[in-house]
Amino acid sequence: MNQEAMALWASGLNPLLLQRNRRQPVVRKWRVALVLAEEVARWPAGRSVGIRCGRQRMGLCLMALAFTAEAGRIFPEWLRQAEEIVAQPLLVARNRQGYQVYFFTGPAYSGGILAGRYDRVNGRARVTPLIKAYGRGQWVTAVGSKPPGGMRYRFAAGKGYDDIPLLTIAEYERLMALSRAYDQRALGMRGASGMRRASVRGGRPRLAWLGRGGGGRWLSAR
């Protein structure tokens, strides 16, 4: 029996059994597939599992934010401001490469890259996600399972999926605005000098991205 999958099912979430390479769910039509408890109980122990985002069995919609590139710089400042926006504590999982943040919403929202930067790879410009949202029609690797090419995420001691907060529409919109404020794509290729400022709705601190001349970091200015 796969204990991680059963724990997700018990929490009212939609678990997905992943292929052995952990890059895709086993079921091809996973976006619309109906997973039954008897089926989940037969999933083999040790196999990685994911979570289908969007509408869950209990009726709420799950979203996750992933912080990977530059997470050590971006996430602490982002979390400090996010905690001023959201009334309930956010559920955070982490590994050595980055962070995941989970929350519920009433409506089902789509995901996508909220903040990114341009890097040159093999002579071509490529977007590197800084903050990526996973929502309707997407899935994330469950905490405790190993993501493709990465390390397992872990919750803080005593925390779990039962601690996912429910955001109001206003909280969700302000959290998305905060996340988009970290977008660097308007600067062009990474390493370009200059500064970008972005305001967060609701009188929150502005964020300034300092390019090559400023050491490549975010500052907040009131």
WOWORA-V765205 format. One record per residue. N is the residue number from 1. RES is the residue in one letter. PSI is psi in degrees with one decimal (none if undefined). OMEGA is omega as a letter, one per 30 degrees, with the letter a starting at -180 (999 if undefined). NEAR is the number of other ideal C-beta (glycine too) atoms within 12 Angstrom. Layout:
N_RES_PSI_OMEGA_NEAR + N_RES_PSI_OMEGA_NEAR
//
This chain:
1_M_138.1_l_19 + 2_N_104.9_a_27 + 3_Q_-36.6_l_21 + 4_E_-44.0_a_35 + 5_A_-41.5_l_37 + 6_M_-35.8_l_26 + 7_A_-38.9_l_25 + 8_L_-43.4_l_39 + 9_W_-42.9_a_32 + 10_A_-26.3_l_19 + 11_S_0.8_l_27 + 12_G_12.9_a_22 + 13_L_170.9_a_39 + 14_N_96.5_a_40 + 15_P_155.0_l_46 + 16_L_130.8_l_38 + 17_L_127.3_a_38 + 18_L_154.5_l_33 + 19_Q_165.6_a_19 + 20_R_-27.7_l_15 + 21_N_-2.6_l_14 + 22_R_18.1_a_26 + 23_R_-17.8_l_17 + 24_Q_152.6_l_20 + 25_P_154.9_l_33 + 26_V_-43.8_a_26 + 27_V_125.6_a_23 + 28_R_-41.7_a_11 + 29_K_51.4_a_14 + 30_W_-22.6_a_26 + 31_R_-27.5_a_20 + 32_V_-0.7_a_15 + 33_A_140.3_l_19 + 34_L_116.0_a_15 + 35_V_125.9_a_32 + 36_L_155.1_a_14 + 37_A_-38.5_a_19 + 38_E_-34.7_l_12 + 39_E_-44.8_l_20 + 40_V_-37.7_a_30 + 41_A_-20.2_a_19 + 42_R_-3.3_a_16 + 43_W_137.4_a_33 + 44_P_143.5_l_18 + 45_A_145.7_l_16 + 46_G_-16.9_l_18 + 47_R_142.0_l_29 + 48_S_145.1_l_36 + 49_V_156.1_l_41 + 50_G_-178.9_l_41 + 51_I_128.3_l_44 + 52_R_119.4_l_39 + 53_C_175.7_a_41 + 54_G_-150.1_a_32 + 55_R_126.8_l_25 + 56_Q_172.7_a_30 + 57_R_-27.2_a_23 + 58_M_-4.3_l_19 + 59_G_-21.3_l_17 + 60_L_166.4_a_27 + 61_C_129.2_a_35 + 62_L_135.5_l_45 + 63_M_153.1_l_46 + 64_A_141.6_l_43 + 65_L_133.5_a_47 + 66_A_130.1_l_41 + 67_F_116.9_a_37 + 68_T_-79.6_a_31 + 69_A_130.9_l_28 + 70_E_23.9_a_29 + 71_A_-36.1_a_30 + 72_G_-29.0_l_19 + 73_R_-46.1_a_27 + 74_I_-45.1_a_40 + 75_F_-45.9_a_32 + 76_P_-42.7_l_20 + 77_E_-41.6_l_31 + 78_W_-46.4_a_41 + 79_L_-38.7_l_26 + 80_R_-43.8_a_19 + 81_Q_-34.6_l_32 + 82_A_-36.9_l_38 + 83_E_-19.8_l_21 + 84_E_-18.4_a_21 + 85_I_-44.6_a_32 + 86_V_129.2_a_33 + 87_A_-38.4_a_17 + 88_Q_154.9_l_18 + 89_P_135.0_l_20 + 90_L_147.2_l_36 + 91_L_119.8_a_34 + 92_V_134.4_l_34 + 93_A_151.1_a_35 + 94_R_157.7_l_27 + 95_N_-169.4_a_25 + 96_R_-12.4_a_13 + 97_Q_-20.6_a_22 + 98_G_-155.0_a_30 + 99_Y_155.0_l_36 + 100_Q_140.1_l_41 + 101_V_128.2_a_42 + 102_Y_142.7_l_43 + 103_F_158.3_l_37 + 104_F_152.4_l_37 + 105_T_163.1_l_35 + 106_G_-60.1_l_20 + 107_P_159.4_l_20 + 108_A_122.0_a_22 + 109_Y_149.8_l_31 + 110_S_159.4_l_19 + 111_G_-166.0_l_28 + 112_G_177.2_l_25 + 113_I_115.5_l_30 + 114_L_-36.8_l_35 + 115_A_136.7_l_40 + 116_G_-178.4_l_31 + 117_R_159.2_l_34 + 118_Y_129.2_l_24 + 119_D_155.4_l_24 + 120_R_119.4_a_16 + 121_V_119.0_a_12 + 122_N_40.1_l_7 + 123_G_1.6_a_8 + 124_R_149.2_l_10 + 125_A_133.6_l_17 + 126_R_141.8_l_18 + 127_V_123.6_l_24 + 128_T_117.2_a_24 + 129_P_136.9_l_31 + 130_L_-44.0_l_37 + 131_I_119.3_a_44 + 132_K_132.2_l_33 + 133_A_139.1_l_36 + 134_Y_121.1_a_32 + 135_G_-141.2_a_33 + 136_R_130.7_l_25 + 137_G_13.2_l_21 + 138_Q_169.1_l_31 + 139_W_158.4_l_38 + 140_V_153.4_l_40 + 141_T_133.6_a_39 + 142_A_149.7_l_44 + 143_V_131.9_a_38 + 144_G_-23.0_l_30 + 145_S_155.7_a_36 + 146_K_121.1_l_26 + 147_P_163.5_a_30 + 148_P_123.5_l_18 + 149_G_16.1_a_12 + 150_G_-166.9_a_21 + 151_M_152.7_a_19 + 152_R_138.4_l_23 + 153_Y_149.9_l_35 + 154_R_142.9_l_21 + 155_F_162.1_l_26 + 156_A_156.8_a_16 + 157_A_131.6_l_7 + 158_G_-1.5_a_10 + 159_K_154.3_l_20 + 160_G_-174.3_a_23 + 161_Y_-19.6_l_35 + 162_D_-9.2_a_18 + 163_D_10.7_a_23 + 164_I_126.6_a_36 + 165_P_156.7_l_29 + 166_L_121.4_a_27 + 167_L_144.8_l_33 + 168_T_166.2_l_19 + 169_I_-41.0_l_15 + 170_A_-41.8_l_17 + 171_E_-42.3_l_28 + 172_Y_-47.0_a_30 + 173_E_-39.5_l_21 + 174_R_-34.7_l_26 + 175_L_-38.1_l_38 + 176_M_-39.8_l_35 + 177_A_-41.3_l_29 + 178_L_-45.5_a_40 + 179_S_-40.1_l_39 + 180_R_-20.8_l_30 + 181_A_-16.0_l_36 + 182_Y_4.8_a_44 + 183_D_132.1_a_31 + 184_Q_2.7_a_40 + 185_R_-24.9_l_27 + 186_A_-16.4_l_21 + 187_L_-11.8_a_28 + 188_G_-145.9_a_19 + 189_M_146.9_l_23 + 190_R_138.8_l_26 + 191_G_-9.8_l_18 + 192_A_137.4_a_24 + 193_S_160.4_l_17 + 194_G_177.4_a_20 + 195_M_140.5_l_24 + 196_R_132.9_l_27 + 197_R_143.7_l_21 + 198_A_136.0_a_30 + 199_S_144.5_l_20 + 200_V_130.9_a_29 + 201_R_141.1_l_22 + 202_G_20.2_l_18 + 203_G_21.1_l_13 + 204_R_164.0_l_25 + 205_P_143.9_l_24 + 206_R_154.0_l_24 + 207_L_136.6_l_33 + 208_A_123.6_l_24 + 209_W_118.2_l_37 + 210_L_121.1_a_23 + 211_G_-151.6_a_24 + 212_R_-39.5_a_17 + 213_G_-21.1_a_13 + 214_G_13.2_l_18 + 215_G_3.3_l_14 + 216_G_65.6_a_22 + 217_R_163.4_l_22 + 218_W_139.4_l_37 + 219_L_150.9_l_23 + 220_S_137.4_a_26 + 221_A_127.3_l_17 + 222_R_none_999_12
//
